[in-house]
Amino acid sequence: MKKVLIELNNITKKFDDDVIVDGLNLKIYENEFLTLLGPSGCGKTTTIRMIAGFETPNEGQIIINGKISNDLPPYVRPINTVFQRYALFPHLNVADNISFGLHNRGMDFLLKFFNEANLRAEIIKEKLAKGVPQPQAEKISNRDLNQKLEEKIQESVTRSLELVKLKGYEKRKVNQLSGGQQQRVALARAIINRPQILLLDEPLAALDLKLRQNMQYELKEMQRTLGITFVFVTHDQEEAMTMSDRIAVMKDGVIQQLGTPKDIYNEPVNRYVATFIGESNIISGVYIRKNVVKFMDVEFDCTGYTFADGENVDVVIRPEDFDVVPIENSKINGIVTSAIFKGVHNELCINIQGIEFVVNTYENYEVGQPIGLKVDPYEIHLMKVHTDE
């Protein structure tokens, strides 16, 4: 069973009379990549700020490593944060930016961080290698320890830069770096502290498309290499789908659905999730009987759903799940109203009985051309109708 690192129990956060996070419950596991996904104002950034300790919930408990941590200050929590604005120090070079946190820790912390026994053993070994007699070698001063700690910090800087693919940039000023390089420096500054949990608040938002896509793969690989928990905040569904082990889709301070990218894409629980994750055709239908649903005045076979006979349902069909077929073999017919070449496929808008459908196909169609469609039973997803949507 996976170990729970963070548990949010009935967390509520208000600013004045506005409820930003509303009774949120969430468990975050060791070594997972969890993404909080939603539009601006849905409460995702406020949630990670409460996890980090920058905000305090009005109600509920934040439990970290089994201990209630609501009032624990940020610097005590086993957490580091990478912000959308990287907050690098312009007067420091890359190496000094990365080592800033460790250099501002006291000796007691650093001795524990780098394992004091190992440090002393290394110092004695180095002294003996230089011909210092054993009794004198075992006399270790604070100066010896400070020199060894500085050596360890610099080694950690080098390892962190290698991990983010910036080896050799130690002396570079941060204002001489590109946006992508600055983002990597911010990551290195966070991971050098060996946090159990790394919080990332839309760190890719300022990057151009190609660099953003490259960083998605690198972040996921970095998370696997480090073996630490990443909690990532984004409004970009592609980022979430590419990197995440699990996604929490948020709206108005509430988690609408929590699951793997595949589950959320294939089995959305409501219209909001279905439209926020990928493109969807959502049609009103009626569950006729077991494995039969009716929409657009046509009965279709479906599979895997149980509703009451005659119950109204929402039918979800992804654009890529329609099959374009000759008119004589189709279940429903329409007229192409728009055709856009997307590189890999053509995106068609099709008018069927006054309702617009989006269909992806490799076939070429012209505007005004009739088209026939059918859909396999396993490509039809049914959802319960929610009257509040």
C-alpha positions as CSV (number, residue, x, y, z in Angstrom):
1,M,0.0,0.0,0.0
2,K,1.3,3.5,-0.9
3,K,2.3,5.8,1.9
4,V,0.1,8.9,2.4
5,L,2.4,11.9,2.7
6,I,-0.2,14.7,2.7
7,E,-3.8,14.5,3.8
8,L,-6.2,17.4,3.4
9,N,-9.3,16.8,5.6
10,N,-12.4,19.1,4.9
11,I,-10.2,22.1,4.1
12,T,-12.0,25.4,3.7
13,K,-10.4,28.7,2.9
14,K,-12.1,32.1,2.7
15,F,-10.9,35.5,1.8
16,D,-13.4,38.0,3.3
17,D,-16.8,36.4,2.4
18,D,-15.5,34.6,-0.7
19,V,-15.1,30.8,-0.3
20,I,-12.0,29.9,-2.3
21,V,-11.6,26.3,-1.2
22,D,-14.7,24.5,-0.1
23,G,-14.5,21.4,2.1
24,L,-11.7,19.9,0.1
25,N,-10.6,16.3,0.9
26,L,-7.5,14.9,-0.8
27,K,-4.7,12.3,-0.1
28,I,-1.3,12.7,-1.8
29,Y,0.9,9.7,-1.9
30,E,4.7,9.2,-1.7
31,N,6.5,9.4,-5.0
32,E,3.5,10.4,-7.1
33,F,3.0,13.2,-9.6
34,L,-0.3,14.8,-8.8
35,T,-1.7,17.7,-10.7
36,L,-4.4,20.2,-9.6
37,L,-6.1,21.2,-12.8
38,G,-8.6,23.9,-13.3
39,P,-9.3,27.5,-14.6
40,S,-8.1,30.6,-12.9
41,G,-9.9,31.2,-9.6
42,C,-10.8,27.6,-9.0
43,G,-8.7,27.4,-5.8
44,K,-5.8,25.3,-7.0
45,T,-3.0,27.8,-6.1
46,T,-4.6,28.6,-2.7
47,T,-4.6,24.8,-2.0
48,I,-0.9,24.4,-2.6
49,R,-0.2,27.6,-0.6
50,M,-2.0,26.0,2.3
51,I,0.1,22.9,1.9
52,A,3.3,24.9,1.8
53,G,2.2,26.9,4.9
54,F,1.9,30.3,3.2
55,E,-1.9,30.4,4.0
56,T,-3.8,28.9,6.9
57,P,-7.2,27.2,6.3
58,N,-10.3,28.5,8.1
59,E,-11.5,25.0,8.7
60,G,-10.1,21.5,8.4
61,Q,-6.8,19.8,8.9
62,I,-3.6,19.6,6.9
63,I,-1.8,16.4,7.9
64,I,1.8,16.0,6.7
65,N,3.6,12.7,7.5
66,G,0.9,11.8,10.0
67,K,1.0,15.1,11.9
68,I,-1.4,18.0,11.9
69,S,0.5,20.8,10.4
70,N,-1.9,23.7,10.1
71,D,0.2,26.0,12.2
72,L,3.6,24.7,11.2
73,P,5.7,27.4,9.5
74,P,6.8,26.9,5.9
75,Y,10.5,26.4,6.7
76,V,9.8,23.5,9.0
77,R,7.7,21.6,6.5
78,P,9.5,19.0,4.2
79,I,8.3,21.0,1.2
80,N,9.8,23.3,-1.4
81,T,7.9,25.5,-3.9
82,V,8.7,26.6,-7.4
83,F,6.6,29.6,-8.3
84,Q,5.3,30.8,-11.6
85,R,7.5,33.9,-11.2
86,Y,10.8,32.2,-10.4
87,A,11.9,34.8,-7.8
88,L,15.6,34.4,-8.6
89,F,18.1,36.9,-7.1
90,P,19.5,39.1,-10.0
91,H,22.6,40.1,-8.1
92,L,23.7,36.4,-7.6
93,N,25.1,34.0,-10.1
94,V,23.5,30.6,-10.8
95,A,25.4,28.7,-8.2
96,D,24.8,31.2,-5.5
97,N,21.0,31.3,-6.3
98,I,20.9,27.5,-6.0
99,S,22.9,27.3,-2.8
100,F,21.1,30.3,-1.2
101,G,18.8,28.2,1.0
102,L,21.6,25.9,2.3
103,H,24.0,28.8,2.9
104,N,21.4,30.5,5.1
105,R,20.9,27.4,7.3
106,G,22.8,27.1,10.6
107,M,25.6,24.6,11.2
108,D,23.4,22.3,13.3
109,F,20.9,21.9,10.4
110,L,23.7,21.3,7.8
111,L,25.5,18.7,10.0
112,K,22.3,16.8,10.2
113,F,21.5,17.4,6.5
114,F,24.9,16.1,5.3
115,N,25.3,13.4,8.1
116,E,27.8,14.6,10.6
117,A,29.3,11.2,11.2
118,N,30.1,10.8,7.5
119,L,31.6,14.3,7.4
120,R,33.9,13.6,10.3
121,A,35.0,10.3,8.8
122,E,35.8,12.1,5.5
123,I,37.8,14.8,7.3
124,I,39.8,12.2,9.2
125,K,40.5,10.2,6.1
126,E,41.7,13.2,4.2
127,K,44.0,14.3,7.0
128,L,45.5,10.8,7.3
129,A,46.1,10.8,3.5
130,K,48.1,14.0,3.9
131,G,50.3,12.3,6.6
132,V,48.7,13.8,9.7
133,P,49.2,11.5,12.7
134,Q,46.0,9.7,13.9
135,P,45.6,11.6,17.2
136,Q,45.8,14.9,15.4
137,A,43.6,13.8,12.5
138,E,40.8,13.0,14.9
139,K,40.9,16.5,16.4
140,I,38.3,18.2,14.2
141,S,37.7,21.9,14.5
142,N,34.7,24.0,13.5
143,R,36.9,25.4,10.7
144,D,37.3,21.8,9.4
145,L,33.6,21.2,9.5
146,N,32.8,24.6,7.8
147,Q,35.2,23.8,5.0
148,K,33.7,20.3,4.5
149,L,30.2,21.7,4.6
150,E,31.0,24.3,1.9
151,E,32.5,21.5,-0.2
152,K,29.3,19.4,0.2
153,I,27.2,22.4,-0.7
154,Q,29.2,22.9,-3.9
155,E,28.9,19.2,-4.8
156,S,25.1,19.5,-4.3
157,V,25.0,22.5,-6.6
158,T,26.8,20.6,-9.3
159,R,24.5,17.6,-9.0
160,S,21.4,19.8,-9.1
161,L,22.7,21.6,-12.2
162,E,23.4,18.2,-13.9
163,L,19.9,17.1,-13.1
164,V,18.4,20.2,-14.8
165,K,20.9,20.0,-17.7
166,L,22.7,23.3,-16.8
167,K,26.2,21.9,-15.9
168,G,28.8,24.6,-16.6
169,Y,26.4,27.5,-15.9
170,E,27.6,28.0,-12.3
171,K,29.1,31.4,-12.8
172,R,26.5,32.8,-15.2
173,K,24.3,35.7,-14.1
174,V,20.6,34.9,-14.0
175,N,19.8,37.9,-16.2
176,Q,22.0,36.3,-18.9
177,L,19.7,33.2,-19.0
178,S,16.7,32.5,-21.2
179,G,13.3,31.9,-19.6
180,G,13.7,28.2,-19.8
181,Q,17.1,28.3,-18.2
182,Q,15.8,30.5,-15.4
183,Q,13.0,28.0,-14.8
184,R,15.6,25.2,-14.5
185,V,17.6,27.3,-12.0
186,A,14.5,27.7,-9.9
187,L,14.0,23.9,-10.0
188,A,17.6,23.3,-9.0
189,R,17.2,25.7,-6.1
190,A,14.3,23.7,-4.9
191,I,15.6,20.2,-5.3
192,I,19.0,20.9,-3.7
193,N,17.2,21.0,-0.4
194,R,16.0,17.4,-0.9
195,P,12.3,18.0,-0.1
196,Q,9.9,15.2,0.4
197,I,7.4,17.2,-1.6
198,L,7.9,19.7,-4.4
199,L,5.1,22.1,-5.1
200,L,5.1,23.7,-8.6
201,D,2.7,26.6,-9.3
202,E,2.3,26.9,-13.1
203,P,6.1,27.0,-13.6
204,L,5.9,26.5,-17.4
205,A,3.3,29.2,-18.1
206,A,5.8,31.8,-19.3
207,L,7.7,29.4,-21.7
208,D,7.1,29.2,-25.4
209,L,5.2,26.1,-26.7
210,K,8.1,24.0,-27.8
211,L,10.2,24.6,-24.7
212,R,7.1,24.0,-22.5
213,Q,6.5,20.6,-24.2
214,N,10.2,19.6,-23.7
215,M,10.0,20.6,-20.0
216,Q,6.9,18.5,-19.5
217,Y,8.9,15.3,-20.3
218,E,11.9,16.5,-18.4
219,L,9.9,17.3,-15.2
220,K,8.3,13.8,-15.3
221,E,11.7,12.2,-15.7
222,M,13.2,14.4,-13.0
223,Q,10.4,13.3,-10.6
224,R,11.1,9.6,-11.3
225,T,14.8,10.1,-10.8
226,L,14.5,12.0,-7.6
227,G,11.8,9.8,-6.2
228,I,9.9,12.7,-4.5
229,T,6.3,13.7,-4.6
230,F,5.4,16.5,-7.1
231,V,2.2,18.5,-6.7
232,F,1.8,20.5,-9.9
233,V,-0.7,23.3,-10.5
234,T,-1.8,24.2,-14.0
235,H,-4.8,25.3,-16.1
236,D,-3.3,23.5,-19.2
237,Q,-4.9,20.1,-19.7
238,E,-2.1,18.9,-22.0
239,E,0.5,19.5,-19.2
240,A,-1.7,17.6,-16.8
241,M,-2.3,14.6,-19.2
242,T,1.4,14.4,-20.1
243,M,3.0,14.4,-16.7
244,S,0.5,13.2,-14.1
245,D,0.0,10.0,-12.3
246,R,-3.3,11.4,-11.0
247,I,-5.2,14.6,-11.8
248,A,-7.6,16.5,-9.5
249,V,-10.0,18.5,-11.7
250,M,-11.2,21.6,-9.7
251,K,-14.0,24.0,-10.0
252,D,-15.1,26.7,-7.5
253,G,-12.9,25.3,-4.8
254,V,-14.2,21.7,-5.1
255,I,-12.6,18.7,-6.7
256,Q,-14.9,17.5,-9.4
257,Q,-13.0,14.3,-10.3
258,L,-9.8,12.6,-9.1
259,G,-8.2,9.9,-11.1
260,T,-5.6,8.9,-13.7
261,P,-5.4,10.9,-16.9
262,K,-6.8,7.9,-18.8
263,D,-9.8,7.5,-16.4
264,I,-10.6,11.2,-16.4
265,Y,-10.4,11.4,-20.2
266,N,-12.4,8.2,-20.9
267,E,-14.8,8.4,-18.0
268,P,-15.6,12.0,-17.0
269,V,-18.2,12.2,-14.2
270,N,-19.9,15.4,-15.4
271,R,-20.2,17.9,-18.3
272,Y,-17.6,20.2,-16.7
273,V,-14.9,17.5,-16.6
274,A,-15.8,16.3,-20.1
275,T,-15.5,19.7,-21.7
276,F,-12.4,20.8,-19.6
277,I,-10.4,17.7,-20.5
278,G,-10.1,17.4,-24.2
279,E,-12.9,18.2,-26.7
280,S,-16.3,16.4,-26.3
281,N,-19.6,16.1,-28.1
282,I,-22.2,16.1,-25.3
283,I,-25.7,15.1,-26.5
284,S,-28.9,14.7,-24.5
285,G,-30.1,11.1,-24.6
286,V,-32.3,8.5,-23.0
287,Y,-31.2,5.1,-21.6
288,I,-33.7,2.8,-23.3
289,R,-32.8,-0.5,-21.7
290,K,-29.6,-2.4,-20.8
291,N,-26.8,-1.6,-23.3
292,V,-29.1,0.6,-25.5
293,V,-29.2,4.4,-25.5
294,K,-31.1,6.7,-27.8
295,F,-30.0,10.1,-29.0
296,M,-30.5,12.1,-32.2
297,D,-33.7,10.0,-32.6
298,V,-31.6,6.9,-33.2
299,E,-30.9,3.9,-30.9
300,F,-27.2,3.0,-30.4
301,D,-25.7,0.0,-28.6
302,C,-23.5,0.9,-25.6
303,T,-21.8,-1.1,-22.9
304,G,-20.8,-0.9,-19.3
305,Y,-23.5,1.4,-17.9
306,T,-26.5,0.8,-15.7
307,F,-29.3,3.4,-15.5
308,A,-33.0,3.1,-15.0
309,D,-34.9,2.3,-18.2
310,G,-36.2,5.6,-19.7
311,E,-33.7,7.7,-17.6
312,N,-32.4,10.8,-19.2
313,V,-28.6,10.7,-19.7
314,D,-25.8,12.8,-21.1
315,V,-24.0,11.1,-24.0
316,V,-20.3,11.9,-24.4
317,I,-18.5,11.0,-27.7
318,R,-14.9,12.3,-28.3
319,P,-14.3,13.7,-31.8
320,E,-11.8,11.0,-32.6
321,D,-14.3,8.2,-31.6
322,F,-16.7,8.8,-34.5
323,D,-16.3,6.7,-37.6
324,V,-16.8,8.4,-40.9
325,V,-18.6,6.0,-43.2
326,P,-20.6,6.1,-46.5
327,I,-24.1,7.5,-46.1
328,E,-25.8,4.2,-46.8
329,N,-23.9,2.6,-43.8
330,S,-24.3,5.4,-41.3
331,K,-26.4,5.8,-38.2
332,I,-26.6,9.6,-38.4
333,N,-26.0,12.0,-41.3
334,G,-25.1,15.7,-41.4
335,I,-23.6,18.5,-43.4
336,V,-20.0,19.7,-43.1
337,T,-20.0,23.3,-42.0
338,S,-16.2,23.7,-41.3
339,A,-13.1,21.8,-42.3
340,I,-9.7,22.6,-40.7
341,F,-6.5,20.8,-41.4
342,K,-4.7,20.0,-38.1
343,G,-1.6,18.3,-39.5
344,V,-2.3,14.8,-38.3
345,H,-6.0,14.9,-39.0
346,N,-8.9,17.1,-40.3
347,E,-11.2,18.7,-37.8
348,L,-14.7,18.8,-39.1
349,C,-17.7,20.7,-37.7
350,I,-20.9,18.9,-38.8
351,N,-24.5,20.1,-38.5
352,I,-26.8,17.2,-37.5
353,Q,-30.4,18.2,-36.9
354,G,-29.3,21.7,-35.9
355,I,-26.7,20.5,-33.4
356,E,-23.0,21.0,-34.1
357,F,-20.7,18.0,-33.8
358,V,-16.9,18.0,-33.9
359,V,-15.3,15.0,-35.7
360,N,-11.7,14.2,-36.3
361,T,-11.0,12.2,-39.5
362,Y,-8.1,11.4,-41.9
363,E,-10.5,11.8,-44.8
364,N,-10.8,15.1,-46.7
365,Y,-14.2,16.8,-46.8
366,E,-15.4,20.1,-48.2
367,V,-17.8,22.6,-46.6
368,G,-21.3,21.8,-47.6
369,Q,-20.6,18.1,-48.3
370,P,-22.9,15.5,-46.7
371,I,-21.3,13.0,-44.3
372,G,-22.3,9.8,-42.6
373,L,-21.2,8.8,-39.1
374,K,-21.4,5.8,-36.8
375,V,-19.8,5.0,-33.4
376,D,-18.8,1.8,-31.8
377,P,-20.6,0.8,-28.5
378,Y,-17.4,1.1,-26.4
379,E,-16.8,4.6,-27.6
380,I,-20.1,5.9,-26.2
381,H,-19.8,7.3,-22.6
382,L,-22.9,8.0,-20.5
383,M,-23.2,10.4,-17.6
384,K,-25.9,11.1,-15.1
385,V,-27.7,14.4,-15.8
386,H,-26.9,17.1,-13.3
387,T,-29.5,19.8,-13.3
388,D,-27.0,22.4,-11.8
389,E,-24.7,22.3,-14.8
